[in-house]
Amino acid sequence: MFETSIAEIIRQVDRIQPTEYARTRNFTRGAVTRLSPYISRGVISTKFVLDRVAASGHQPFQIQKLIQELAWRDYFQRVWQAKGNGIDDDLKHGQTDVENTQMPKALIDAATGIEAVDDGIECLYETGYVHNHLRLYISSIACNIAKSHWRTPARWMHFHLLDADWASNALSWQWTAGAFSHKRYFASHENIN
Ligand SMILES: Cc1cc2nc3c(=O)[nH]c(=O)nc-3n(C[C@H](O)[C@H](O)[C@H](O)COP(=O)(O)OP(=O)(O)OC[C@H]3O[C@@H](n4cnc5c(N)ncnc54)[C@H](O)[C@@H]3O)c2cc1C
């Protein structure tokens, strides 16, 4: 599923289509790069990806979206550097409306009844990868529907991800839960469809 030869990983970087990426990245079948396992493990850096794509003749506006996404990874790393273990707790605001500090069973069992979400969780178990938007939906269901504090569900997802990166993980979960943002994120029926 994820190649391990460096030559193939570099070919994967060279196959990035930045315009398609910008247009389709929010969809599960979109032209996402699937480079996160290599970036998070230090096989390649975000700068390597940026330099390689920039050198391939694309105009800056064509690679803007990709740059923004790569920058999120580096930003979360810098927050971790600055705050240290502070990212293990609610960073900007206390998460509100919390009723438990556990992990919803329906998510563990991939049995929420929402087909796309359940398929995403199965994919996570089988491959160690799940699309960004499914990560958002799963975290939204855990924190804002099941009213779990974000930390235990985040650790569950982190355990299963090939790209497990505590900075991107904990801070994204906190973003959904409203602890690292000004409002909570609710996945809507329309988003999931
Ligand atoms: C709840 C939740 C948990 C997450 N946990 C992790 C995690 O443990 N490790 C991790 O690497 N990413 C995490 N992310 C961020 C994002 O989902 C993944 O980086 C992305 O889905 C990886 O797939 P890709 O390489 O195909 O991404 P692409 O869309 O192709 O992006 C290219 C690269 O940019 C970086 N990137 C893209 N989007 C984000 C983002 N939103 N935040 C940070 N970096 C980003 C990644 O390094 C990624 O490989 C999480 C997001 C959410 C909502």
The ligand as a Gaussian input file, in Angstrom:
#p B3LYP/6-31G(d) Opt

LIG

0 1
 C       -8.250000      14.649000      13.589000
 C       -7.024000      14.750000      12.702000
 C       -5.874000      14.050000      13.032000
 C       -4.717000      14.164000      12.238000
 N       -3.582000      13.466000      12.594000
 C       -2.460000      13.568000      11.838000
 C       -1.278000      12.852000      12.190000
 O       -1.205000      12.151000      13.217000
 N       -0.193000      12.970000      11.359000
 C       -0.224000      13.760000      10.225000
 O        0.792000      13.800000       9.502000
 N       -1.317000      14.466000       9.896000
 C       -2.445000      14.398000      10.654000
 N       -3.571000      15.091000      10.292000
 C       -3.504000      16.032000       9.151000
 C       -3.938000      15.448000       7.781000
 O       -5.143000      14.750000       7.902000
 C       -2.863000      14.513000       7.204000
 O       -1.574000      15.124000       7.232000
 C       -3.198000      14.187000       5.747000
 O       -4.501000      13.642000       5.641000
 C       -2.172000      13.196000       5.215000
 O       -2.526000      12.711000       3.938000
 P       -1.768000      13.193000       2.635000
 O       -0.285000      13.019000       2.783000
 O       -2.419000      12.498000       1.485000
 O       -2.102000      14.751000       2.644000
 P       -2.059000      15.851000       1.501000
 O       -3.358000      16.543000       1.483000
 O       -1.551000      15.303000       0.246000
 O       -1.010000      16.931000       2.074000
 C        0.401000      16.889000       1.832000
 C        1.124000      16.950000       3.165000
 O        0.813000      18.186000       3.836000
 C        0.668000      17.947000       5.244000
 N       -0.737000      18.209000       5.627000
 C       -1.820000      18.213000       4.801000
 N       -2.935000      18.552000       5.488000
 C       -2.542000      18.764000       6.761000
 C       -3.217000      19.148000       7.952000
 N       -4.540000      19.412000       7.960000
 N       -2.494000      19.248000       9.090000
 C       -1.157000      18.999000       9.102000
 N       -0.459000      18.647000       8.018000
 C       -1.137000      18.525000       6.861000
 C        1.027000      16.492000       5.495000
 O        2.397000      16.395000       5.815000
 C        0.722000      15.861000       4.146000
 O        1.480000      14.682000       3.909000
 C       -4.738000      15.002000      11.079000
 C       -5.910000      15.696000      10.755000
 C       -7.044000      15.574000      11.544000
 C       -8.288000      16.323000      11.162000

